Amino acid sequence: MSDAEIYVSTRGRAPALDFAEVMLAGLARDGGLYVPQSWPRLPQATIDSFRGVAYRDVARAMLRPFVGAALEASGLDEDIDRAYAAFDHPDVTPLRRLSDGTHLLELFHGPTLAFKDVALQLLARLMDRELERRHARATIVGATSGDTGSAAIAAFAGLDNVDIVILHPKDRVSNVQRRQMTTVPAANVHNVALEGTFDDTQSILKALFNDQPFRDALSLAAVNSINWARIVPQTVYYAVASAALAKEGAPVFSVPTGNFGDIFAGYVAKRMGIAVARLIIATNTNDILARTLATGRYAAQGVTATMSPSMDIEVSSNFERLLFDAYGRDGAAIEKLMAQFSVERKMTIEEAPLTKMRAEFDAARSTEEETLAAMADIRAKDGILIDPHTAVGIVAARKIERPRGPLVVLATAHPAKFPDAVERATGVRPELPARLRPILDAKERMSVLPNDVAAVKDFVRSKARIAA
């Protein structure tokens, strides 16, 4: 087994696991996040072969070094084929060139119109196959700022081996995002509107996983990007975009960023040898990551609701994975930092690790006014609608002085998921694709719970068939 197939915790005290075990475990038992013991490096000949080949073939090449023998190769291949057959564009994540030369990497052609489909359509199939092989069940608990929940529900609804409970912050997701979750009639799907912010839902999720007896009794599994198996499939579209633009040079990617999973996938792709010039952390007014890169001080200041709600996040879980690399993979140092942040809601990153991060990343924020202006500008110049998250990526990219080469902005969601914001900016109300319009009138099912760990535990326990 290679080092890339062995997974260690960012806090250094949890047992090492293989890919299948990490996929089912989600959060490490010491509270850390799993990462490969070392980054695999693809042969240049393999990377060169990506240009012009099918998305699924690039996915096989990118995933196999991380999976190794933990999953049967034929099963992995079959699940990749089935996952990406569910997308409504033959290229899965096509590039679209704007009049100013910027490329939009369209990640919204999956079942729920958001980039989360790229990982979750595959993760659901891999997890269900592994549970079936083990004759086991799992209780999936997830926290969502809007898109993860709907993508997870679309992927796992109706599967025999899982029950799924999704927490979302009450009144802090769009109407379409909420209805994509709450109108699914499958008996194994359960929605919770939590009275709090997304950071509150994420905090409760971590508390559930850190309660070892509860976690073990219900066989908890995670689909948030704390699960390494969520990150790996997202490396593929960086590889596909880089290959398509190879003649123009290594791309700069501007990534609308909340929980840091999507942009961390770009960092991983670069570690594997994919040509990535820079990664731009694009934030809305909840700009903790931009402030951190500028000052070295990671400090919570409270979350403000914006028109790009999937980015209304202050505690970016996957940032811990980057810190682990920047600190030379010193688990004890990361555990100390995270313990400090847990108590004080702030921490200071040392100069050497901060320098390492600045060597890879730039960061910029977009105000609400700038986001609206970017949506209007793209509509006026190119005749297309973009969602507010993608607009944040546009704004950030325009603020950063970058190396010569193609600019790629990740278009993370279909504009119809945020019709009010798009209409406000452009005067045009985007329509949902016909296949999704019935959700606008369908009956909703969800439970409203207080921001309380015990209340959520009781709810999850009541819905988990494994506890019966």
TORKOL-4160 file (C-alpha; in steps of 0.2 Angstrom, whole numbers, padded with zeros to 4 digits, m for minus):
468
<pt num="1" X="0000" Y="0000" Z="0000"/>
<pt num="2" X="0007" Y="0017" Z="m0005"/>
<pt num="3" X="0008" Y="0032" Z="0006"/>
<pt num="4" X="m0006" Y="0040" Z="m0004"/>
<pt num="5" X="m0018" Y="0026" Z="0000"/>
<pt num="6" X="m0015" Y="0028" Z="0019"/>
<pt num="7" X="m0024" Y="0042" Z="0028"/>
<pt num="8" X="m0019" Y="0051" Z="0044"/>
<pt num="9" X="m0028" Y="0064" Z="0054"/>
<pt num="10" X="m0023" Y="0082" Z="0054"/>
<pt num="11" X="m0022" Y="0081" Z="0073"/>
<pt num="12" X="m0010" Y="0066" Z="0073"/>
<pt num="13" X="m0019" Y="0055" Z="0086"/>
<pt num="14" X="m0032" Y="0045" Z="0076"/>
<pt num="15" X="m0028" Y="0028" Z="0069"/>
<pt num="16" X="m0022" Y="0027" Z="0051"/>
<pt num="17" X="m0036" Y="0021" Z="0039"/>
<pt num="18" X="m0038" Y="0016" Z="0021"/>
<pt num="19" X="m0049" Y="0025" Z="0008"/>
<pt num="20" X="m0065" Y="0014" Z="0012"/>
<pt num="21" X="m0063" Y="0017" Z="0030"/>
<pt num="22" X="m0060" Y="0035" Z="0029"/>
<pt num="23" X="m0076" Y="0037" Z="0017"/>
<pt num="24" X="m0087" Y="0029" Z="0030"/>
<pt num="25" X="m0079" Y="0037" Z="0045"/>
<pt num="26" X="m0079" Y="0055" Z="0039"/>
<pt num="27" X="m0072" Y="0065" Z="0054"/>
<pt num="28" X="m0056" Y="0057" Z="0063"/>
<pt num="29" X="m0059" Y="0051" Z="0081"/>
<pt num="30" X="m0047" Y="0064" Z="0087"/>
<pt num="31" X="m0058" Y="0078" Z="0080"/>
<pt num="32" X="m0046" Y="0080" Z="0065"/>
<pt num="33" X="m0048" Y="0078" Z="0046"/>
<pt num="34" X="m0041" Y="0064" Z="0036"/>
<pt num="35" X="m0028" Y="0067" Z="0022"/>
<pt num="36" X="m0016" Y="0055" Z="0013"/>
<pt num="37" X="0000" Y="0052" Z="0021"/>
<pt num="38" X="0008" Y="0059" Z="0006"/>
<pt num="39" X="0002" Y="0067" Z="m0010"/>
<pt num="40" X="0003" Y="0056" Z="m0025"/>
<pt num="41" X="0011" Y="0062" Z="m0041"/>
<pt num="42" X="0004" Y="0058" Z="m0058"/>
<pt num="43" X="0017" Y="0054" Z="m0072"/>
<pt num="44" X="0017" Y="0069" Z="m0084"/>
<pt num="45" X="0013" Y="0057" Z="m0098"/>
<pt num="46" X="m0004" Y="0053" Z="m0089"/>
<pt num="47" X="m0007" Y="0072" Z="m0087"/>
<pt num="48" X="m0004" Y="0075" Z="m0105"/>
<pt num="49" X="m0016" Y="0062" Z="m0110"/>
<pt num="50" X="m0031" Y="0071" Z="m0102"/>
<pt num="51" X="m0033" Y="0083" Z="m0116"/>
<pt num="52" X="m0048" Y="0078" Z="m0126"/>
<pt num="53" X="m0053" Y="0062" Z="m0117"/>
<pt num="54" X="m0069" Y="0059" Z="m0108"/>
<pt num="55" X="m0072" Y="0066" Z="m0091"/>
<pt num="56" X="m0075" Y="0049" Z="m0083"/>
<pt num="57" X="m0057" Y="0043" Z="m0089"/>
<pt num="58" X="m0049" Y="0058" Z="m0081"/>
<pt num="59" X="m0059" Y="0054" Z="m0065"/>
<pt num="60" X="m0052" Y="0036" Z="m0065"/>
<pt num="61" X="m0034" Y="0042" Z="m0067"/>
<pt num="62" X="m0036" Y="0055" Z="m0053"/>
<pt num="63" X="m0045" Y="0044" Z="m0041"/>
<pt num="64" X="m0036" Y="0028" Z="m0042"/>
<pt num="65" X="m0020" Y="0034" Z="m0033"/>
<pt num="66" X="m0031" Y="0038" Z="m0018"/>
<pt num="67" X="m0041" Y="0023" Z="m0018"/>
<pt num="68" X="m0029" Y="0009" Z="m0021"/>
<pt num="69" X="m0035" Y="m0008" Z="m0017"/>
<pt num="70" X="m0048" Y="m0002" Z="m0004"/>
<pt num="71" X="m0061" Y="m0002" Z="m0017"/>
<pt num="72" X="m0063" Y="m0015" Z="m0031"/>
<pt num="73" X="m0057" Y="m0007" Z="m0047"/>
<pt num="74" X="m0072" Y="m0013" Z="m0058"/>
<pt num="75" X="m0084" Y="m0006" Z="m0045"/>
<pt num="76" X="m0075" Y="0011" Z="m0045"/>
<pt num="77" X="m0076" Y="0011" Z="m0064"/>
<pt num="78" X="m0094" Y="0007" Z="m0064"/>
<pt num="79" X="m0099" Y="0020" Z="m0051"/>
<pt num="80" X="m0089" Y="0033" Z="m0060"/>
<pt num="81" X="m0098" Y="0029" Z="m0076"/>
<pt num="82" X="m0115" Y="0030" Z="m0068"/>
<pt num="83" X="m0112" Y="0045" Z="m0058"/>
<pt num="84" X="m0107" Y="0056" Z="m0073"/>
<pt num="85" X="m0121" Y="0049" Z="m0084"/>
<pt num="86" X="m0133" Y="0059" Z="m0072"/>
<pt num="87" X="m0126" Y="0075" Z="m0079"/>
<pt num="88" X="m0135" Y="0085" Z="m0093"/>
<pt num="89" X="m0120" Y="0090" Z="m0102"/>
<pt num="90" X="m0108" Y="0078" Z="m0111"/>
<pt num="91" X="m0093" Y="0086" Z="m0104"/>
<pt num="92" X="m0099" Y="0086" Z="m0087"/>
<pt num="93" X="m0090" Y="0102" Z="m0082"/>
<pt num="94" X="m0089" Y="0112" Z="m0098"/>
<pt num="95" X="m0079" Y="0128" Z="m0100"/>
<pt num="96" X="m0087" Y="0144" Z="m0107"/>
<pt num="97" X="m0077" Y="0158" Z="m0113"/>
<pt num="98" X="m0083" Y="0176" Z="m0109"/>
<pt num="99" X="m0079" Y="0191" Z="m0121"/>
<pt num="100" X="m0065" Y="0197" Z="m0110"/>
<pt num="101" X="m0056" Y="0180" Z="m0111"/>
<pt num="102" X="m0061" Y="0174" Z="m0094"/>
<pt num="103" X="m0067" Y="0156" Z="m0094"/>
<pt num="104" X="m0082" Y="0150" Z="m0083"/>
<pt num="105" X="m0080" Y="0132" Z="m0077"/>
<pt num="106" X="m0098" Y="0127" Z="m0077"/>
<pt num="107" X="m0100" Y="0115" Z="m0062"/>
<pt num="108" X="m0119" Y="0115" Z="m0061"/>
<pt num="109" X="m0125" Y="0103" Z="m0074"/>
<pt num="110" X="m0129" Y="0089" Z="m0061"/>
<pt num="111" X="m0146" Y="0084" Z="m0054"/>
<pt num="112" X="m0147" Y="0098" Z="m0041"/>
<pt num="113" X="m0138" Y="0112" Z="m0052"/>
<pt num="114" X="m0123" Y="0114" Z="m0040"/>
<pt num="115" X="m0105" Y="0109" Z="m0040"/>
<pt num="116" X="m0108" Y="0098" Z="m0025"/>
<pt num="117" X="m0116" Y="0085" Z="m0037"/>
<pt num="118" X="m0099" Y="0082" Z="m0045"/>
<pt num="119" X="m0093" Y="0073" Z="m0029"/>
<pt num="120" X="m0109" Y="0067" Z="m0021"/>
<pt num="121" X="m0116" Y="0058" Z="m0036"/>
<pt num="122" X="m0101" Y="0047" Z="m0035"/>
<pt num="123" X="m0099" Y="0047" Z="m0016"/>
<pt num="124" X="m0117" Y="0040" Z="m0014"/>
<pt num="125" X="m0113" Y="0025" Z="m0026"/>
<pt num="126" X="m0096" Y="0021" Z="m0018"/>
<pt num="127" X="m0103" Y="0022" Z="0000"/>
<pt num="128" X="m0119" Y="0011" Z="m0004"/>
<pt num="129" X="m0108" Y="m0002" Z="m0013"/>
<pt num="130" X="m0096" Y="m0003" Z="0002"/>
<pt num="131" X="m0110" Y="m0004" Z="0014"/>
<pt num="132" X="m0118" Y="m0018" Z="0004"/>
<pt num="133" X="m0101" Y="m0027" Z="0004"/>
<pt num="134" X="m0100" Y="m0026" Z="0023"/>
<pt num="135" X="m0119" Y="m0030" Z="0025"/>
<pt num="136" X="m0120" Y="m0014" Z="0035"/>
<pt num="137" X="m0130" Y="0001" Z="0037"/>
<pt num="138" X="m0125" Y="0019" Z="0040"/>
<pt num="139" X="m0134" Y="0035" Z="0047"/>
<pt num="140" X="m0128" Y="0050" Z="0037"/>
<pt num="141" X="m0129" Y="0067" Z="0045"/>
<pt num="142" X="m0124" Y="0083" Z="0036"/>
<pt num="143" X="m0124" Y="0101" Z="0038"/>
<pt num="144" X="m0128" Y="0112" Z="0023"/>
<pt num="145" X="m0127" Y="0131" Z="0019"/>
<pt num="146" X="m0138" Y="0127" Z="0004"/>
<pt num="147" X="m0131" Y="0115" Z="m0009"/>
<pt num="148" X="m0123" Y="0101" Z="0000"/>
<pt num="149" X="m0139" Y="0096" Z="0007"/>
<pt num="150" X="m0149" Y="0095" Z="m0009"/>
<pt num="151" X="m0135" Y="0086" Z="m0018"/>
<pt num="152" X="m0133" Y="0073" Z="m0004"/>
<pt num="153" X="m0152" Y="0070" Z="m0003"/>
<pt num="154" X="m0153" Y="0068" Z="m0022"/>
<pt num="155" X="m0139" Y="0056" Z="m0022"/>
<pt num="156" X="m0144" Y="0045" Z="m0007"/>
<pt num="157" X="m0163" Y="0046" Z="m0007"/>
<pt num="158" X="m0171" Y="0029" Z="m0008"/>
<pt num="159" X="m0155" Y="0019" Z="m0004"/>
<pt num="160" X="m0158" Y="0004" Z="0007"/>
<pt num="161" X="m0142" Y="0005" Z="0017"/>
<pt num="162" X="m0143" Y="0023" Z="0023"/>
<pt num="163" X="m0154" Y="0035" Z="0033"/>
<pt num="164" X="m0150" Y="0053" Z="0030"/>
<pt num="165" X="m0152" Y="0068" Z="0041"/>
<pt num="166" X="m0148" Y="0086" Z="0034"/>
<pt num="167" X="m0147" Y="0101" Z="0045"/>
<pt num="168" X="m0149" Y="0118" Z="0037"/>
<pt num="169" X="m0149" Y="0136" Z="0045"/>
<pt num="170" X="m0167" Y="0141" Z="0046"/>
<pt num="171" X="m0172" Y="0155" Z="0034"/>
<pt num="172" X="m0154" Y="0156" Z="0028"/>
<pt num="173" X="m0154" Y="0146" Z="0012"/>
<pt num="174" X="m0164" Y="0151" Z="m0004"/>
<pt num="175" X="m0181" Y="0145" Z="m0008"/>
<pt num="176" X="m0175" Y="0134" Z="m0022"/>
<pt num="177" X="m0161" Y="0127" Z="m0011"/>
<pt num="178" X="m0173" Y="0123" Z="0003"/>
<pt num="179" X="m0187" Y="0115" Z="m0008"/>
<pt num="180" X="m0174" Y="0104" Z="m0016"/>
<pt num="181" X="m0171" Y="0096" Z="0001"/>
<pt num="182" X="m0189" Y="0097" Z="0009"/>
<pt num="183" X="m0199" Y="0091" Z="m0006"/>
<pt num="184" X="m0190" Y="0074" Z="m0008"/>
<pt num="185" X="m0203" Y="0061" Z="m0002"/>
<pt num="186" X="m0191" Y="0046" Z="0001"/>
<pt num="187" X="m0193" Y="0038" Z="0018"/>
<pt num="188" X="m0175" Y="0038" Z="0022"/>
<pt num="189" X="m0173" Y="0057" Z="0020"/>
<pt num="190" X="m0175" Y="0069" Z="0035"/>
<pt num="191" X="m0173" Y="0088" Z="0035"/>
<pt num="192" X="m0170" Y="0099" Z="0050"/>
<pt num="193" X="m0171" Y="0118" Z="0049"/>
<pt num="194" X="m0159" Y="0123" Z="0064"/>
<pt num="195" X="m0162" Y="0140" Z="0073"/>
<pt num="196" X="m0145" Y="0147" Z="0070"/>
<pt num="197" X="m0132" Y="0150" Z="0057"/>
<pt num="198" X="m0122" Y="0137" Z="0046"/>
<pt num="199" X="m0108" Y="0138" Z="0058"/>
<pt num="200" X="m0120" Y="0132" Z="0071"/>
<pt num="201" X="m0126" Y="0117" Z="0061"/>
<pt num="202" X="m0107" Y="0113" Z="0057"/>
<pt num="203" X="m0103" Y="0114" Z="0076"/>
<pt num="204" X="m0117" Y="0103" Z="0080"/>
<pt num="205" X="m0112" Y="0090" Z="0067"/>
<pt num="206" X="m0094" Y="0090" Z="0074"/>
<pt num="207" X="m0101" Y="0087" Z="0091"/>
<pt num="208" X="m0111" Y="0072" Z="0085"/>
<pt num="209" X="m0096" Y="0064" Z="0077"/>
<pt num="210" X="m0085" Y="0068" Z="0093"/>
<pt num="211" X="m0098" Y="0059" Z="0104"/>
<pt num="212" X="m0090" Y="0042" Z="0101"/>
<pt num="213" X="m0103" Y="0031" Z="0109"/>
<pt num="214" X="m0117" Y="0040" Z="0099"/>
<pt num="215" X="m0107" Y="0039" Z="0083"/>
<pt num="216" X="m0104" Y="0021" Z="0085"/>
<pt num="217" X="m0121" Y="0016" Z="0090"/>
<pt num="218" X="m0129" Y="0024" Z="0075"/>
<pt num="219" X="m0114" Y="0021" Z="0063"/>
<pt num="220" X="m0113" Y="0040" Z="0059"/>
<pt num="221" X="m0106" Y="0044" Z="0042"/>
<pt num="222" X="m0103" Y="0061" Z="0035"/>
<pt num="223" X="m0106" Y="0069" Z="0017"/>
<pt num="224" X="m0099" Y="0086" Z="0021"/>
<pt num="225" X="m0082" Y="0090" Z="0014"/>
<pt num="226" X="m0075" Y="0085" Z="0031"/>
<pt num="227" X="m0076" Y="0068" Z="0022"/>
<pt num="228" X="m0060" Y="0065" Z="0011"/>
<pt num="229" X="m0070" Y="0056" Z="m0001"/>
<pt num="230" X="m0080" Y="0072" Z="m0005"/>
<pt num="231" X="m0064" Y="0081" Z="m0009"/>
<pt num="232" X="m0055" Y="0069" Z="m0021"/>
<pt num="233" X="m0069" Y="0069" Z="m0035"/>
<pt num="234" X="m0068" Y="0088" Z="m0035"/>
<pt num="235" X="m0049" Y="0087" Z="m0041"/>
<pt num="236" X="m0055" Y="0080" Z="m0058"/>
<pt num="237" X="m0063" Y="0096" Z="m0065"/>
<pt num="238" X="m0047" Y="0106" Z="m0061"/>
<pt num="239" X="m0037" Y="0093" Z="m0071"/>
<pt num="240" X="m0050" Y="0093" Z="m0085"/>
<pt num="241" X="m0050" Y="0112" Z="m0086"/>
<pt num="242" X="m0031" Y="0113" Z="m0085"/>
<pt num="243" X="m0029" Y="0101" Z="m0099"/>
<pt num="244" X="m0041" Y="0110" Z="m0110"/>
<pt num="245" X="m0032" Y="0126" Z="m0108"/>
<pt num="246" X="m0014" Y="0119" Z="m0109"/>
<pt num="247" X="m0009" Y="0128" Z="m0125"/>
<pt num="248" X="m0013" Y="0145" Z="m0116"/>
<pt num="249" X="m0002" Y="0141" Z="m0100"/>
<pt num="250" X="m0006" Y="0136" Z="m0082"/>
<pt num="251" X="m0023" Y="0143" Z="m0077"/>
<pt num="252" X="m0027" Y="0154" Z="m0062"/>
<pt num="253" X="m0043" Y="0148" Z="m0054"/>
<pt num="254" X="m0054" Y="0159" Z="m0044"/>
<pt num="255" X="m0065" Y="0149" Z="m0032"/>
<pt num="256" X="m0080" Y="0156" Z="m0023"/>
<pt num="257" X="m0075" Y="0149" Z="m0006"/>
<pt num="258" X="m0085" Y="0145" Z="0010"/>
<pt num="259" X="m0080" Y="0129" Z="0019"/>
<pt num="260" X="m0063" Y="0128" Z="0009"/>
<pt num="261" X="m0067" Y="0111" Z="0001"/>
<pt num="262" X="m0068" Y="0116" Z="m0017"/>
<pt num="263" X="m0052" Y="0127" Z="m0017"/>
<pt num="264" X="m0043" Y="0114" Z="m0007"/>
<pt num="265" X="m0047" Y="0101" Z="m0021"/>
<pt num="266" X="m0038" Y="0113" Z="m0033"/>
<pt num="267" X="m0023" Y="0113" Z="m0021"/>
<pt num="268" X="m0023" Y="0094" Z="m0021"/>
<pt num="269" X="m0024" Y="0093" Z="m0040"/>
<pt num="270" X="m0008" Y="0105" Z="m0040"/>
<pt num="271" X="0001" Y="0093" Z="m0028"/>
<pt num="272" X="m0003" Y="0079" Z="m0040"/>
<pt num="273" X="0006" Y="0088" Z="m0055"/>
<pt num="274" X="m0009" Y="0097" Z="m0063"/>
<pt num="275" X="m0004" Y="0114" Z="m0070"/>
<pt num="276" X="m0012" Y="0127" Z="m0058"/>
<pt num="277" X="m0003" Y="0144" Z="m0058"/>
<pt num="278" X="m0013" Y="0152" Z="m0043"/>
<pt num="279" X="m0028" Y="0149" Z="m0033"/>
<pt num="280" X="m0039" Y="0164" Z="m0028"/>
<pt num="281" X="m0050" Y="0163" Z="m0013"/>
<pt num="282" X="m0065" Y="0173" Z="m0017"/>
<pt num="283" X="m0076" Y="0177" Z="m0002"/>
<pt num="284" X="m0091" Y="0188" Z="0001"/>
<pt num="285" X="m0092" Y="0200" Z="0015"/>
<pt num="286" X="m0089" Y="0185" Z="0027"/>
<pt num="287" X="m0071" Y="0187" Z="0023"/>
<pt num="288" X="m0062" Y="0177" Z="0037"/>
<pt num="289" X="m0051" Y="0168" Z="0024"/>
<pt num="290" X="m0046" Y="0184" Z="0015"/>
<pt num="291" X="m0042" Y="0193" Z="0032"/>
<pt num="292" X="m0032" Y="0178" Z="0037"/>
<pt num="293" X="m0021" Y="0177" Z="0022"/>
<pt num="294" X="m0018" Y="0196" Z="0023"/>
<pt num="295" X="m0014" Y="0197" Z="0042"/>
<pt num="296" X="m0011" Y="0179" Z="0048"/>
<pt num="297" X="m0024" Y="0181" Z="0061"/>
<pt num="298" X="m0039" Y="0169" Z="0059"/>
<pt num="299" X="m0053" Y="0177" Z="0070"/>
<pt num="300" X="m0072" Y="0175" Z="0070"/>
<pt num="301" X="m0082" Y="0191" Z="0069"/>
<pt num="302" X="m0099" Y="0184" Z="0067"/>
<pt num="303" X="m0109" Y="0179" Z="0051"/>
<pt num="304" X="m0118" Y="0191" Z="0040"/>
<pt num="305" X="m0132" Y="0185" Z="0029"/>
<pt num="306" X="m0129" Y="0188" Z="0010"/>
<pt num="307" X="m0136" Y="0185" Z="m0007"/>
<pt num="308" X="m0123" Y="0171" Z="m0009"/>
<pt num="309" X="m0128" Y="0161" Z="0006"/>
<pt num="310" X="m0118" Y="0145" Z="0003"/>
<pt num="311" X="m0103" Y="0156" Z="0007"/>
<pt num="312" X="m0110" Y="0163" Z="0023"/>
<pt num="313" X="m0098" Y="0153" Z="0033"/>
<pt num="314" X="m0084" Y="0159" Z="0046"/>
<pt num="315" X="m0077" Y="0142" Z="0052"/>
<pt num="316" X="m0070" Y="0134" Z="0036"/>
<pt num="317" X="m0067" Y="0116" Z="0041"/>
<pt num="318" X="m0056" Y="0112" Z="0027"/>
<pt num="319" X="m0044" Y="0126" Z="0031"/>
<pt num="320" X="m0037" Y="0114" Z="0044"/>
<pt num="321" X="m0031" Y="0102" Z="0030"/>
<pt num="322" X="m0021" Y="0117" Z="0022"/>
<pt num="323" X="m0014" Y="0122" Z="0040"/>
<pt num="324" X="m0008" Y="0104" Z="0042"/>
<pt num="325" X="0002" Y="0105" Z="0026"/>
<pt num="326" X="0008" Y="0122" Z="0030"/>
<pt num="327" X="0014" Y="0117" Z="0047"/>
<pt num="328" X="0024" Y="0103" Z="0040"/>
<pt num="329" X="0011" Y="0090" Z="0044"/>
<pt num="330" X="0014" Y="0093" Z="0063"/>
<pt num="331" X="m0002" Y="0086" Z="0070"/>
<pt num="332" X="0002" Y="0092" Z="0088"/>
<pt num="333" X="0004" Y="0110" Z="0082"/>
<pt num="334" X="m0013" Y="0109" Z="0073"/>
<pt num="335" X="m0022" Y="0101" Z="0088"/>
<pt num="336" X="m0015" Y="0116" Z="0098"/>
<pt num="337" X="m0021" Y="0129" Z="0086"/>
<pt num="338" X="m0038" Y="0122" Z="0084"/>
<pt num="339" X="m0040" Y="0120" Z="0103"/>
<pt num="340" X="m0036" Y="0138" Z="0105"/>
<pt num="341" X="m0048" Y="0143" Z="0091"/>
<pt num="342" X="m0062" Y="0133" Z="0100"/>
<pt num="343" X="m0060" Y="0143" Z="0116"/>
<pt num="344" X="m0055" Y="0160" Z="0110"/>
<pt num="345" X="m0062" Y="0160" Z="0092"/>
<pt num="346" X="m0046" Y="0167" Z="0086"/>
<pt num="347" X="m0028" Y="0160" Z="0082"/>
<pt num="348" X="m0012" Y="0167" Z="0074"/>
<pt num="349" X="m0003" Y="0158" Z="0060"/>
<pt num="350" X="0016" Y="0158" Z="0062"/>
<pt num="351" X="0025" Y="0167" Z="0048"/>
<pt num="352" X="0033" Y="0152" Z="0040"/>
<pt num="353" X="0017" Y="0142" Z="0037"/>
<pt num="354" X="0008" Y="0159" Z="0032"/>
<pt num="355" X="0022" Y="0162" Z="0019"/>
<pt num="356" X="0019" Y="0144" Z="0012"/>
<pt num="357" X="0000" Y="0148" Z="0010"/>
<pt num="358" X="0003" Y="0165" Z="0002"/>
<pt num="359" X="0015" Y="0156" Z="m0011"/>
<pt num="360" X="m0001" Y="0146" Z="m0017"/>
<pt num="361" X="m0016" Y="0157" Z="m0014"/>
<pt num="362" X="m0022" Y="0175" Z="m0016"/>
<pt num="363" X="m0038" Y="0181" Z="m0008"/>
<pt num="364" X="m0051" Y="0195" Z="m0011"/>
<pt num="365" X="m0068" Y="0199" Z="m0005"/>
<pt num="366" X="m0084" Y="0205" Z="m0014"/>
<pt num="367" X="m0096" Y="0217" Z="m0007"/>
<pt num="368" X="m0115" Y="0215" Z="m0010"/>
<pt num="369" X="m0114" Y="0230" Z="m0022"/>
<pt num="370" X="m0100" Y="0223" Z="m0031"/>
<pt num="371" X="m0108" Y="0206" Z="m0033"/>
<pt num="372" X="m0124" Y="0214" Z="m0040"/>
<pt num="373" X="m0113" Y="0224" Z="m0052"/>
<pt num="374" X="m0104" Y="0209" Z="m0058"/>
<pt num="375" X="m0120" Y="0199" Z="m0062"/>
<pt num="376" X="m0126" Y="0214" Z="m0072"/>
<pt num="377" X="m0110" Y="0217" Z="m0081"/>
<pt num="378" X="m0109" Y="0199" Z="m0087"/>
<pt num="379" X="m0127" Y="0199" Z="m0093"/>
<pt num="380" X="m0124" Y="0216" Z="m0102"/>
<pt num="381" X="m0108" Y="0210" Z="m0111"/>
<pt num="382" X="m0110" Y="0192" Z="m0113"/>
<pt num="383" X="m0129" Y="0190" Z="m0113"/>
<pt num="384" X="m0129" Y="0176" Z="m0099"/>
<pt num="385" X="m0134" Y="0175" Z="m0082"/>
<pt num="386" X="m0123" Y="0170" Z="m0067"/>
<pt num="387" X="m0127" Y="0166" Z="m0049"/>
<pt num="388" X="m0121" Y="0177" Z="m0035"/>
<pt num="389" X="m0108" Y="0165" Z="m0030"/>
<pt num="390" X="m0100" Y="0164" Z="m0047"/>
<pt num="391" X="m0101" Y="0183" Z="m0047"/>
<pt num="392" X="m0091" Y="0184" Z="m0031"/>
<pt num="393" X="m0078" Y="0173" Z="m0040"/>
<pt num="394" X="m0078" Y="0186" Z="m0055"/>
<pt num="395" X="m0076" Y="0201" Z="m0043"/>
<pt num="396" X="m0061" Y="0193" Z="m0033"/>
<pt num="397" X="m0052" Y="0188" Z="m0050"/>
<pt num="398" X="m0053" Y="0206" Z="m0056"/>
<pt num="399" X="m0045" Y="0213" Z="m0040"/>
<pt num="400" X="m0030" Y="0201" Z="m0040"/>
<pt num="401" X="m0014" Y="0205" Z="m0050"/>
<pt num="402" X="m0011" Y="0188" Z="m0057"/>
<pt num="403" X="0002" Y="0179" Z="m0068"/>
<pt num="404" X="0000" Y="0178" Z="m0087"/>
<pt num="405" X="m0011" Y="0164" Z="m0092"/>
<pt num="406" X="m0029" Y="0159" Z="m0093"/>
<pt num="407" X="m0041" Y="0164" Z="m0080"/>
<pt num="408" X="m0054" Y="0151" Z="m0074"/>
<pt num="409" X="m0069" Y="0156" Z="m0063"/>
<pt num="410" X="m0078" Y="0142" Z="m0055"/>
<pt num="411" X="m0097" Y="0144" Z="m0059"/>
<pt num="412" X="m0103" Y="0134" Z="m0044"/>
<pt num="413" X="m0122" Y="0135" Z="m0046"/>
<pt num="414" X="m0135" Y="0138" Z="m0059"/>
<pt num="415" X="m0143" Y="0156" Z="m0058"/>
<pt num="416" X="m0160" Y="0148" Z="m0056"/>
<pt num="417" X="m0155" Y="0143" Z="m0038"/>
<pt num="418" X="m0155" Y="0161" Z="m0033"/>
<pt num="419" X="m0168" Y="0169" Z="m0044"/>
<pt num="420" X="m0171" Y="0184" Z="m0032"/>
<pt num="421" X="m0153" Y="0190" Z="m0032"/>
<pt num="422" X="m0151" Y="0187" Z="m0051"/>
<pt num="423" X="m0167" Y="0197" Z="m0055"/>
<pt num="424" X="m0162" Y="0211" Z="m0044"/>
<pt num="425" X="m0145" Y="0213" Z="m0053"/>
<pt num="426" X="m0151" Y="0210" Z="m0071"/>
<pt num="427" X="m0170" Y="0213" Z="m0072"/>
<pt num="428" X="m0171" Y="0195" Z="m0078"/>
<pt num="429" X="m0178" Y="0181" Z="m0068"/>
<pt num="430" X="m0170" Y="0164" Z="m0072"/>
<pt num="431" X="m0181" Y="0149" Z="m0074"/>
<pt num="432" X="m0178" Y="0132" Z="m0066"/>
<pt num="433" X="m0175" Y="0118" Z="m0079"/>
<pt num="434" X="m0192" Y="0110" Z="m0083"/>
<pt num="435" X="m0187" Y="0094" Z="m0073"/>
<pt num="436" X="m0186" Y="0104" Z="m0057"/>
<pt num="437" X="m0201" Y="0115" Z="m0058"/>
<pt num="438" X="m0213" Y="0104" Z="m0049"/>
<pt num="439" X="m0203" Y="0107" Z="m0032"/>
<pt num="440" X="m0210" Y="0125" Z="m0032"/>
<pt num="441" X="m0227" Y="0118" Z="m0028"/>
<pt num="442" X="m0223" Y="0102" Z="m0020"/>
<pt num="443" X="m0227" Y="0098" Z="m0001"/>
<pt num="444" X="m0212" Y="0101" Z="0010"/>
<pt num="445" X="m0206" Y="0090" Z="0025"/>
<pt num="446" X="m0195" Y="0097" Z="0038"/>
<pt num="447" X="m0193" Y="0099" Z="0057"/>
<pt num="448" X="m0188" Y="0115" Z="0065"/>
<pt num="449" X="m0176" Y="0112" Z="0080"/>
<pt num="450" X="m0167" Y="0124" Z="0092"/>
<pt num="451" X="m0148" Y="0126" Z="0091"/>
<pt num="452" X="m0145" Y="0113" Z="0104"/>
<pt num="453" X="m0135" Y="0097" Z="0102"/>
<pt num="454" X="m0146" Y="0086" Z="0113"/>
<pt num="455" X="m0161" Y="0090" Z="0103"/>
<pt num="456" X="m0152" Y="0086" Z="0087"/>
<pt num="457" X="m0146" Y="0070" Z="0094"/>
<pt num="458" X="m0163" Y="0065" Z="0100"/>
<pt num="459" X="m0170" Y="0068" Z="0082"/>
<pt num="460" X="m0156" Y="0058" Z="0073"/>
<pt num="461" X="m0158" Y="0044" Z="0085"/>
<pt num="462" X="m0177" Y="0044" Z="0081"/>
<pt num="463" X="m0174" Y="0043" Z="0063"/>
<pt num="464" X="m0160" Y="0030" Z="0062"/>
<pt num="465" X="m0166" Y="0013" Z="0058"/>
<pt num="466" X="m0150" Y="0006" Z="0064"/>
<pt num="467" X="m0155" Y="0011" Z="0081"/>
<pt num="468" X="m0172" Y="0001" Z="0080"/>
